[in-house]
Amino acid sequence: MYQTIKFTIDGKECIAKKGQYLVDAAKENNIYIPTLCNVEGVKPKGACRICTVKVNGRLMTACTTPVAEGMAIENNTEEIIDLRKSIVELFFVEGNHFCPACEKSGECDLQALAYKFLIMAPRFPFQFPVRELDATNPKIVKDHNRCILCKRCIRVIKDEEGKNIYAFKKRGHKVEIIVDPESADKFTDELAEKSMEICPVGAILVKEKGFSTPIGQRKYDKVPIGSDIEKVTKIKNEVL
């Protein structure tokens, strides 16, 4: 039997399991906290920092912070929103993201967050890094221009023995995520499809498969990111 605790998010009293990560606890209480790197059920890494909140006055990542009794969390303040907006802007200027030409357009979490935060032009200068598009793998194309190093593919995609399919290559600002050469022979069509699905941007694309869902009918074409949670909250508030 798990122990329940009470805490608040922006003044709203919430109930969660003791030790549950804040981002999951918020979702169960119909409160949306944005994230790019987090995958439900997978150990969090706090790589993207989009889920940053204030916990008892201190900035912390919601995906790695367990809830505790009496926590007072700030999630939707002007300060937090501007912080998240600046992080999204940094992702855009640090890479080469050309949304109109991307297969993931309409299903990209980064693009959806840019729309959510009404980003028209980043406040930071574009870096335009020179990065290669790797098409050497027979099943996928790895576009390093779009990769945000969220580590989702490394943490989630594993072979039948539980070994990672993806791995880091190089170091520092030149670091890249590649298919581990030692695991390439275990890279099935199913894992290739799962890789494309788990990537929050258009960095991993399955070869010979494009626009299977037409633009205009994709995940975020008609409803914004987080709307599945926010809609429930709105309905509950109207009923109450």
QUIDA-V836137 format. One record per run of one state. SS is the DSSP state (H for helix, E for strand, L for the rest). FROM is the first residue (numbers start at 1). LEN is the number of residues. Records with the same first field share a line. If there is no record, write none. Layout:
# QUIDA-V836137
SS = FROM-LEN / FROM-LEN
This chain:
# QUIDA-V836137
L = 1-3 / 10-2 / 18-3 / 29-23 / 56-2 / 62-4 / 67-5 / 75-3 / 95-4 / 102-7 / 117-16 / 135-5 / 144-8 / 157-1 / 159-5 / 165-1 / 170-2 / 175-1 / 180-1 / 187-2 / 199-5 / 207-12 / 223-4 / 240-1
E = 4-6 / 12-6 / 21-1 / 52-4 / 58-4 / 66-1 / 72-3 / 133-2 / 140-4 / 158-1 / 164-1 / 166-4 / 176-4 / 204-3
H = 22-7 / 78-17 / 99-3 / 109-8 / 152-5 / 172-3 / 181-6 / 189-10 / 219-4 / 227-13
